[in-house]
Amino acid sequence: MTTIKLHNSKTRKKEVFIPIDPDNVQMYVCGPTVYDRAHLGNARPVVVFDVLFRLLRHVYGAEHVTYARNFTDVDDKINARAAESGREIGEITAETTQWFLDDMGALGALEPTHMPRATQYIPQMVAMIEDLIARGHAYAAEGHVLFAVDSWREGYGQLSGRSVDDMIAGARVEVAPYKKNPMDFVLWKPSDAEQPGWDSPWGRGRPGWHIECSAMSERFLGEQFDIHGGGIDLTFPHHENEIAQSQAAHGEGFARYWMHVGLINIDSQKMSKSLGNFFTIKEVLAKYPAEVVRYFLLSAHYRSPLNYSDQALDNARDALERIYLSLREISVDDGAEYGDYLMHFNSAMLDDFNTPIALSVIFDCVRELNTLKTTGDPNVSACAGVLKRMASLLGIGQQDPNAFLQTASSAVDAEKVESLIALRKAARAAKDFARADAIRDELDALGVVIEDGSGGTTWRAK
């Protein structure tokens, strides 16, 4: 069996991935709170875990991998958005959920096996809270139910690597008279007449944030499953609290491997809505093709921070153009003769999901493919086949090369370019080569490179 190694955030070391059941490898990833458009920082974990999903399916078989990613559709941010807009909460969450799905689909992310919405699983959350109270790990107070951190003191902090006392000293925690310990966190809270609410043993209310993922992961993956993922900013308190409440309810199970994706930064600051320094996916896709954005999100190791800039997106576009230029106007076969590239690519992907090294192998293959094309080597189709197989695992390089190259820059007026190419063709047919050269210069000034081939003239943005 192929060996996958993953860095486990919980143990802080790279480990051989051994699934609980190879016939049903399971992964849960924390999804968005749907109150507005997703920004690029929200997209990075989705794309990273999409490629991991593809890798697991490749190794274990598509029918043997279960991937769940939730939607948080009950939250105070959603309530505030409804209050300020005068719209119904359900209308807002339905719209923003679809925006998220459309944006992630545009980025080439496969849909997970399950996409539960928090509001659909309130009974499961209530049942888990009741169980925690019965086991002495939670208590009701003034319409709230809180997890009692002191009841889980030895286990609390195992993911973030901090003691409860250190957390109290260094954290900004909500001080409330009904808390027994400042670190106790909300499992259930009361709702007023204007807020969404459900009946419960503690009165009409709504769940706290952390209980959602524990209840929904149990519903779809069971009490113990293989991989739990999300952004590194979720390590504490969200994932720490998930571990506490799930293990307090069920024992020492829950997720065996924890994976956390680095942040996207702008000027060394985390991209976030709270800081106001974010770009929505819709805004970025208006400037760059979706595949360019996807490439950018995979260009750094998933655990490393990734700095956003127009230059970084331009570099991603240039890299994809190199791939597509090498694949243009050639047929593709299985590529058995070039298995060494595939071996090195797989080695990088299986070793903690190292996409930068995997991409470097792809460009080694691109260089060889270009050499084979130049020399007319008959193995060119085999080399192209291996290149496409490697790129497919990353979700790139599968478009028609000419179609990608002609749309690689949204700043280029494609209709104008095609018109100038037609005029140049007519000038060449009339043997007006001075006019044809002038048109080429005009295209060059527009940032367009043209190439004449047996199939006619093709173009791409510089």
C-alpha positions in Angstrom: 0.0 0.0 0.0 1.2 3.5 -0.8 2.5 5.4 2.3 1.3 8.9 3.0 3.0 11.0 5.6 1.2 14.0 7.2 2.2 16.5 9.8 -0.1 16.0 12.7 -0.7 19.4 14.5 -1.6 17.5 17.7 1.7 15.6 18.0 3.7 18.3 16.2 5.5 15.8 14.0 5.2 14.1 10.7 3.5 10.7 10.9 2.7 7.9 8.6 -1.0 8.1 7.8 -2.8 4.9 8.9 -6.5 5.1 8.4 -8.9 3.5 10.8 -10.6 1.7 7.9 -8.8 1.8 4.5 -12.2 1.0 2.9 -13.6 4.2 4.3 -11.0 7.0 4.8 -12.7 9.9 6.6 -12.0 13.6 6.6 -13.8 16.6 8.2 -12.9 20.2 7.4 -14.4 23.3 9.1 -16.4 25.3 6.6 -17.5 28.9 6.4 -19.9 31.1 8.5 -22.2 32.2 5.7 -23.0 35.8 6.2 -21.1 37.4 3.3 -18.9 36.7 0.3 -16.0 34.4 1.0 -12.5 36.0 0.7 -9.3 34.6 -0.6 -8.2 33.5 2.9 -11.4 31.3 3.1 -10.5 29.7 -0.2 -7.0 28.4 0.7 -8.1 25.7 3.1 -10.8 24.6 0.6 -8.3 24.3 -2.2 -5.7 22.6 -0.1 -8.1 20.0 1.3 -9.6 19.5 -2.2 -6.2 18.4 -3.4 -5.8 16.1 -0.3 -9.3 14.7 -1.1 -8.1 14.0 -4.7 -4.9 12.4 -3.3 -6.8 10.2 -0.9 -9.2 9.1 -3.7 -6.2 8.4 -5.9 -4.5 6.2 -3.2 -7.6 4.5 -1.7 -10.1 4.7 -4.5 -12.8 7.3 -5.0 -15.5 5.1 -3.4 -13.5 4.6 -0.3 -13.1 8.3 0.9 -15.7 10.3 2.8 -15.2 14.0 3.1 -17.5 16.3 5.2 -17.4 20.1 5.3 -19.9 22.1 7.2 -21.7 25.4 6.8 -22.3 27.5 10.0 -25.7 29.1 9.2 -26.5 30.2 12.8 -24.2 32.8 14.2 -24.3 36.3 15.7 -22.7 37.7 12.6 -25.5 36.4 10.5 -28.0 37.9 13.0 -26.3 41.3 12.8 -26.4 41.2 9.0 -30.1 40.4 9.0 -30.8 43.2 11.5 -28.9 45.8 9.5 -30.2 44.8 6.1 -33.8 44.0 7.1 -33.7 40.7 5.3 -34.7 37.3 6.7 -31.8 35.2 8.1 -32.8 32.2 5.9 -32.7 34.3 2.8 -29.2 35.6 3.7 -27.7 32.2 4.5 -29.2 30.6 1.4 -27.7 33.3 -0.8 -24.3 33.4 0.8 -24.1 29.6 0.9 -24.7 29.5 -2.9 -22.1 32.2 -3.4 -19.6 30.1 -1.5 -20.4 27.0 -3.6 -20.2 28.9 -6.8 -16.8 30.5 -5.9 -15.3 27.2 -4.8 -16.7 25.5 -7.9 -15.1 28.1 -10.1 -11.8 27.4 -8.3 -12.1 23.7 -9.3 -12.9 22.3 -5.9 -14.8 19.0 -5.9 -17.9 19.0 -3.8 -17.4 17.1 -0.5 -19.4 13.9 0.2 -21.4 15.7 2.8 -22.0 19.4 3.4 -24.2 19.7 6.5 -25.7 23.0 7.6 -25.7 23.6 11.4 -29.4 24.4 11.6 -30.2 21.0 10.2 -28.6 19.2 13.2 -29.7 21.1 16.3 -31.3 18.0 17.9 -27.9 16.2 17.7 -26.2 19.2 19.4 -28.8 19.3 22.1 -28.3 15.5 22.7 -24.5 15.9 23.0 -24.9 18.8 25.4 -27.2 16.7 27.6 -24.7 13.9 27.6 -21.9 16.3 28.6 -24.1 17.6 31.5 -24.8 14.0 32.6 -21.1 13.2 32.6 -20.3 16.2 34.7 -18.5 18.1 32.0 -21.0 20.9 31.4 -23.4 22.9 33.5 -26.5 25.1 33.0 -26.5 28.7 34.3 -28.9 31.6 33.5 -30.2 30.0 30.3 -26.7 29.1 29.1 -24.9 25.8 29.1 -21.1 25.9 29.4 -18.4 23.4 29.1 -16.6 23.0 32.4 -12.9 23.2 31.5 -11.9 22.2 35.0 -13.6 18.9 34.5 -11.2 18.3 31.5 -8.2 20.2 32.8 -5.6 17.5 32.1 -6.7 17.1 28.5 -7.5 20.8 27.7 -4.7 22.5 25.7 -3.3 19.3 24.1 -3.7 20.8 20.6 -2.5 24.3 21.2 0.2 23.1 23.6 -0.8 25.5 26.5 -2.0 24.9 30.0 -5.3 26.2 31.3 -3.5 28.6 33.6 -1.4 30.0 30.7 -4.5 30.4 28.6 -6.3 32.4 31.3 -3.2 34.6 31.7 -2.7 35.3 28.0 -6.2 35.1 26.5 -9.0 37.6 26.1 -11.9 35.6 27.5 -15.5 36.6 28.0 -16.0 37.4 31.7 -19.5 36.5 32.8 -21.0 36.0 36.3 -22.4 32.6 35.4 -19.0 31.1 34.5 -17.3 28.9 37.0 -14.0 29.4 35.2 -13.1 32.2 32.8 -12.1 29.6 30.2 -15.5 27.8 30.3 -17.0 28.1 26.8 -20.6 28.3 25.6 -22.4 25.2 24.4 -25.9 26.8 24.4 -27.1 30.3 24.8 -30.5 31.9 25.1 -32.3 33.6 22.2 -34.5 36.7 22.5 -37.6 37.2 20.3 -35.5 38.7 17.5 -32.9 36.0 17.4 -33.2 32.5 15.9 -33.9 29.9 18.5 -34.9 26.3 19.2 -36.6 24.7 22.1 -34.3 22.9 24.5 -34.2 21.6 28.1 -32.6 25.0 29.0 -35.2 27.2 27.3 -35.4 28.6 23.8 -31.9 29.2 22.5 -29.2 28.4 19.9 -26.0 26.5 19.9 -22.5 27.9 20.6 -20.1 27.7 17.7 -17.9 24.9 18.8 -20.6 22.2 19.5 -21.7 22.4 15.8 -18.6 20.6 14.4 -18.5 18.0 17.1 -22.1 17.0 16.5 -22.0 17.1 12.7 -18.7 15.2 12.4 -20.1 12.5 14.7 -23.3 12.4 12.6 -21.4 11.7 9.4 -18.1 10.2 10.4 -18.7 8.7 13.8 -17.1 9.2 17.2 -13.6 8.6 15.8 -12.4 9.4 12.3 -9.1 10.0 10.5 -8.4 13.6 9.5 -9.7 16.9 10.9 -8.6 20.1 9.0 -9.0 23.8 8.9 -7.1 27.1 8.9 -4.4 27.5 11.5 -6.4 30.3 13.1 -9.0 27.7 14.2 -6.5 25.8 16.3 -7.5 27.8 19.4 -10.2 28.1 20.6 -12.3 26.3 18.0 -10.5 23.0 17.5 -9.2 22.9 21.1 -12.8 23.1 22.3 -14.0 20.5 19.8 -11.5 18.0 21.1 -12.5 18.8 24.7 -16.2 18.4 24.3 -16.0 15.4 21.9 -13.6 13.4 24.0 -15.4 14.3 27.2 -18.6 13.0 25.6 -17.1 9.8 24.0 -13.7 9.0 25.4 -10.3 9.4 23.8 -11.4 9.1 20.2 -12.3 11.9 17.8 -9.9 12.9 15.1 -6.6 11.1 14.9 -4.7 13.5 12.5 -5.0 17.3 12.7 -4.0 19.4 9.7 -3.9 23.2 9.7 -3.4 25.5 6.7 -1.3 28.7 7.0 -2.8 32.1 6.6 -2.9 34.4 3.6 -1.2 37.6 4.5 -1.2 41.1 3.1 1.8 43.2 4.2 2.5 40.5 6.9 -1.0 40.8 8.4 -3.6 38.0 8.3 -6.2 38.6 5.5 -9.5 38.9 7.4 -12.8 40.7 7.3 -12.3 42.0 10.8 -9.1 43.8 9.7 -10.7 45.1 6.5 -7.7 44.0 4.4 -9.3 41.3 2.4 -10.2 40.6 -1.3 -13.3 38.5 -2.0 -12.9 35.6 -4.3 -15.4 37.3 -6.7 -13.1 40.4 -6.8 -10.0 38.3 -7.5 -11.7 36.2 -10.2 -12.7 39.5 -12.0 -8.9 40.1 -12.5 -7.5 36.6 -12.9 -8.7 33.3 -14.4 -9.8 30.9 -11.7 -7.1 28.4 -12.5 -4.5 31.1 -11.9 -5.9 31.7 -8.4 -6.0 28.0 -7.7 -2.3 27.7 -8.7 -1.4 30.6 -6.5 -3.1 29.0 -3.5 -1.0 25.8 -4.0 2.3 27.6 -4.7 3.5 27.5 -1.1 3.5 24.6 1.3 0.1 24.3 3.0 1.4 24.9 6.5 3.4 28.1 5.5 1.9 31.6 5.2 1.2 32.8 1.7 1.6 36.5 0.8 -1.0 38.0 -1.5 0.0 40.5 -4.2 -0.7 41.2 -7.8 2.8 40.1 -8.6 2.2 36.7 -7.0 -0.9 36.2 -9.1 1.0 37.4 -12.2 3.7 34.8 -11.5 1.0 32.1 -11.1 -0.4 33.1 -14.5 3.0 33.0 -16.1 3.7 29.5 -14.6 0.4 28.2 -16.0 1.1 29.7 -19.4 4.4 27.7 -19.5 2.5 24.5 -18.8 -0.1 25.2 -21.4 2.4 26.4 -24.0 4.3 23.1 -23.7 1.0 21.1 -24.2 -0.2 23.1 -27.1 -0.7 21.3 -30.5 0.4 17.8 -29.4 -1.4 14.6 -28.7 -1.2 12.9 -25.3 -0.8 9.2 -24.4 -0.2 7.3 -21.2 3.5 8.3 -20.8 4.9 5.1 -19.4 8.4 6.1 -20.7 8.5 9.0 -18.3 7.5 7.3 -15.1 10.5 8.9 -13.2 8.7 12.2 -13.2 5.6 10.6 -11.9 7.6 8.8 -9.2 9.2 12.1 -8.0 5.9 14.0 -8.1 4.1 11.3 -6.1 7.0 11.2 -3.6 6.5 15.0 -3.0 2.7 14.7 -2.7 2.9 11.7 -0.3 5.4 13.5 1.9 3.2 15.9 3.9 1.5 17.1 0.8 4.5 19.2 -0.6 3.0 21.0 -3.5 6.0 23.3 -4.1 8.2 20.4 -4.8 5.5 18.7 -6.8 5.2 21.8 -9.0 9.0 21.8 -9.5 8.8 18.3 -10.8 6.0 19.4 -13.2 8.3 22.1 -14.6 11.2 19.7 -15.0 8.8 17.7 -17.2 7.8 20.9 -19.0 11.4 21.6 -19.9 11.9 18.1 -21.2 8.6 18.3 -23.2 9.7 21.5 -24.8 13.0 19.9 -25.8 11.2 17.0 -27.3 8.9 19.3 -29.3 11.9 21.3 -30.6 13.7 18.2 -31.8 10.7 16.4 -33.1 11.2 13.4 -30.8 8.3 10.9 -31.2 8.2 10.5 -27.4 6.6 13.9 -27.1 3.1 12.5 -26.6 4.3 10.2 -23.8 5.9 13.1 -22.0 2.8 15.2 -22.3 0.7 12.4 -20.9 2.8 12.3 -17.7 2.6 16.0 -17.4 -1.2 16.0 -17.6 -1.4 13.2 -15.1 0.6 15.0 -12.6 -1.2 18.3 -13.1 -4.6 16.7 -12.8 -4.0 15.7 -9.2 -3.5 19.4 -8.4 -6.6 20.3 -10.4 -4.7 22.3 -13.0 -3.5 21.9 -16.6 -6.6 20.2 -18.0 -8.1 22.9 -20.2 -7.6 23.3 -23.9 -4.3 25.1 -24.1 -5.4 27.6 -26.7 -8.5 28.5 -24.7 -6.5 29.1 -21.5 -3.8 31.1 -23.3 -6.3 33.4 -24.9 -8.1 34.1 -21.7 -5.1 34.2 -19.3 -5.3 38.0 -18.9 -8.6 39.7 -18.2 -6.8 43.0 -19.1 -6.6 42.0 -22.8 -9.5 42.7 -25.1 -9.9 39.4 -26.8 -12.3 40.8 -29.5 -9.8 43.5 -30.4 -6.9 40.9 -30.6 -8.9 38.6 -32.8 -9.8 41.6 -35.1 -6.1 42.6 -35.4 -5.0 39.0 -36.1 -7.6 38.9 -38.9 -6.3 42.1 -40.4 -2.8 40.8 -40.2 -3.8 37.6 -41.9 -5.4 39.7 -44.7 -2.2 41.9 -45.0 0.0 38.8 -45.3 -2.3 37.3 -48.0 -2.0 40.6 -49.9 1.8 40.4 -49.4 1.7 43.7 -47.5 4.3 42.6 -45.1 5.0 46.1 -43.7 1.4 46.3 -42.7 1.5 42.8 -41.2 4.6 43.7 -39.1 3.0 46.9 -37.9 0.0 45.0 -36.7 2.3 42.5 -34.9 3.9 45.5 -33.2 0.5 46.8 -32.2 -0.4 43.5 -30.7 2.9 43.5 -28.8 2.1 46.9 -27.4 -1.2 45.5 -26.1 0.7 42.8 -24.2 -0.1 40.0 -26.6 2.3 37.4 -28.0 1.3 35.7 -31.3 2.6 32.5 -32.9 2.0 31.3 -36.4 1.6 27.6 -36.8 0.1 25.0 -39.2 -3.3 25.5 -37.6 -3.2 29.3 -38.0 -2.2 32.1 -35.6 -2.6 31.7 -31.9 -2.1 34.3 -29.2 -1.6 34.7 -25.5 -1.1 37.5 -23.0 2.4 38.2 -22.0 
